[in-house]
């Protein structure tokens, strides 16, 4: 039996790479893609069912203000926190001193409502209303405020960085 001979100047068609070489390349690509996915997932915090939302963090911060819970305020606030209230700028320690002095004179209740949240990446900002009541020696004083807040994602939670607050008419 004669073997077919390719005409001069032409070679017989060959596979671009042996089958085992193609499998090896495919395996390497798969390993590299898997490693990249694992590294990306490990560096990106995932939100779980029990992780607080920006709104939850803000409501906890408001409750800590009413309770005068300075330790809780520190846990929920960024170390560079600022509160700008009616034109006065308080850092975290100033906020803690102010709320402690207020609560020595009476009881404060705050209700946060109409919360509008916007988040992008590790930053969230919101605008919301506050209905408050202060009960002290002079009686009950009720007031309405409009506030805005900026929060930063830290790990799987949020920290309050800035709150602005002003009385409404």
N, C-alpha and C positions, 0 to 999 in steps of 0.2 A: 504494500500500500504506500502510495506516495503522500508525502506531507505537503500541504499547500504552502506555496512560497509566495511571499509578498512581492509585488512588483518592485522593481528598483526604485529607490528614492522614497519608498513608503515603508513604514513599519507597521507591524500588526498592532491593533488597538490593545492598550494595556489598561488595567484598572489604575486609577490615580494613586491609590495607596492600597497596600494589602489590607484585607478585612481586619486583622488584629490591630493594625496601626490606626485605622479609623475608630475602632472601639476604644482604644487607649486615649485618643484625642477627645472623644465624646465623654469618656469618664473624667478626664482632667477638667474639661469645661464644666461639667456637672459639679465636681468637687469645688471648683473656684466660685461658681455661682452660689452654691450652698453656704460656703464660708462667708461670702459677702453678705448674704441674707442674715446669717446668724450674727455677724458683727453689727450690722445695722440695727437689728432688733434689740441687741443688748445695749446699744447706746441710746435708744429712743425709749423713754419711759412710756409705758402703756397705761391707759386709764382702766382701772378695774371697777367692778361694781361697787366696791366700798370706798373708792377714792372720792374725796370731796370735790364739788364743783366750785367755780368762783362764787356763785350765789350762796352756796352753803357756807363757805368760808366767811363771806361778808356777814351773813346772819349770825354766825358764831361770834364774830368780832363785835357786832352790835350787842349781843347778849352779854358778852364779857364787859363791855362798857357799862351796861346797866347794873351788873353785879359788882363792879369795881374790882374785877378779877385781873389784876395786873400781870400775874404769871401767864394767864391765858392770852391776854393782849400781846405779850411779848412772843408767845408761841405762834400766834397768827399773823403777826406783823413782820415786815421786812426790817432788818436792823436800821435802815435809813428811812424809816417811815416818817411821813409828815401828814399832819391834819391842818388844813387851812379852813378856819371857821370864822365867818364874818370878818375877814381881813386880818386875822391873827394866825401866825404860823407856829404850830406846836410840833416838836419832834416827839418821839415815842415817850421819852421820860416826862416831857412837858404835858403830854396827853394824860399820862398816868397820874401826875400830880393834880392836874385840873379835875379829872373825874373823881379822884379820891376826895378832894376838897368839896366838890359838889355833893357827893354822897354823904359827907359828914353833916350836911345841912338838911338832907331829906332823901326821898326815894325817887328814882328815875325809871320810867317805863318808856320804851321805844318800840314802835311797830314799823318794820320795813315793808314797803309795798311798791307796786307798779315797777318792778325791777326789769330793766332792759339791759341785757348782757350782749356784749360783742367780744369775741375772742379771736385772736390770730396768733398761732404758734404758742409761745410761752407767755403771752401777755393777754390780759382780759381787762376790759373797761366796762363800766356800767353807770347808768343814771337811774336813780330811784327816789321815791318819796319816803319821808319819815314823819309819822305822827307820834308826838311825844307828850308826856305828861310828867311834870315834876311836882311832887307833893312835899311841901316843907312847912316851916313855921308860919309863913304868910298865907298858907292855903294851897290850893291846886292851881298850877299854871299849865295851860295847854298850848302847844305850838306845832306848827307845820314847818317842815324843812324840805329842801331839795338838796340831794347830795349826789356826788359822782365819786367813783373809786377806780383806782388802777391796781390790778393784782398781777403778780408774777408767778409763773409755775416754778415750783421748787420740788424736784423729784416727782412724786405722785400727788403732791398737794399744791396749794396756792398760798401765797403770802400777800397781805395787804401792803401796798407801797405808798399810796397816796389817797387821801379822802379830802374832798372839798365839800363844805357845808354852808348853806345860807338859808336864812329864814324866808319863808314866802309870805305874801300878804293875803 
